[in-house]
């Protein structure tokens, strides 16, 4: 079973992502901010991480940098409600495998997660 960590400070977004991915058979763990996400990432094994960019404590880019130091093999997909091409390029430049903007389409999300897990295998 594919394990996914969802990191977003918006509870409604975490819930929506979790429902979509759980329905497709993925095992989900959640974190409310980058600090909690980093702790979970360093303690458990995940196949994919979905991480918001704008968050309190540790933002998504800082999480991405620290997570890549812990395990650079785990694909991380960045999420942003304030996305633009510069944000996407910065995220990819720091090691994200992809980028999705809020509000996201379920099909696009599932495609990105599927592609990330297949790349990992």
Secondary structure in CASP SS format (residue, H / E / C, confidence):
PFRMAT SS
TARGET T0000
AUTHOR 0000-0000-0000
METHOD secondary structure of the structure
MODEL  1
X C 1.00
X C 1.00
X E 1.00
X E 1.00
X E 1.00
X E 1.00
X E 1.00
X C 1.00
X C 1.00
X C 1.00
X H 1.00
X H 1.00
X H 1.00
X H 1.00
X H 1.00
X H 1.00
X H 1.00
X H 1.00
X H 1.00
X H 1.00
X H 1.00
X H 1.00
X H 1.00
X C 1.00
X C 1.00
X C 1.00
X E 1.00
X E 1.00
X E 1.00
X E 1.00
X E 1.00
X C 1.00
X C 1.00
X H 1.00
X H 1.00
X H 1.00
X H 1.00
X H 1.00
X H 1.00
X H 1.00
X H 1.00
X H 1.00
X H 1.00
X C 1.00
X C 1.00
X C 1.00
X C 1.00
X E 1.00
X E 1.00
X E 1.00
X E 1.00
X E 1.00
X C 1.00
X C 1.00
X C 1.00
X C 1.00
X C 1.00
X C 1.00
X C 1.00
X H 1.00
X H 1.00
X H 1.00
X H 1.00
X H 1.00
X H 1.00
X H 1.00
X H 1.00
X H 1.00
X H 1.00
X H 1.00
X C 1.00
X C 1.00
X C 1.00
X C 1.00
X E 1.00
X E 1.00
X E 1.00
X E 1.00
X E 1.00
X E 1.00
X C 1.00
X C 1.00
X C 1.00
X C 1.00
X H 1.00
X H 1.00
X H 1.00
X H 1.00
X H 1.00
X H 1.00
X H 1.00
X H 1.00
X H 1.00
X C 1.00
X C 1.00
X C 1.00
X C 1.00
X E 1.00
X E 1.00
X E 1.00
X E 1.00
X C 1.00
X C 1.00
X C 1.00
X C 1.00
X H 1.00
X H 1.00
X H 1.00
X H 1.00
X H 1.00
X H 1.00
X H 1.00
X H 1.00
X H 1.00
X H 1.00
X H 1.00
X H 1.00
X H 1.00
X H 1.00
X H 1.00
X C 1.00
END
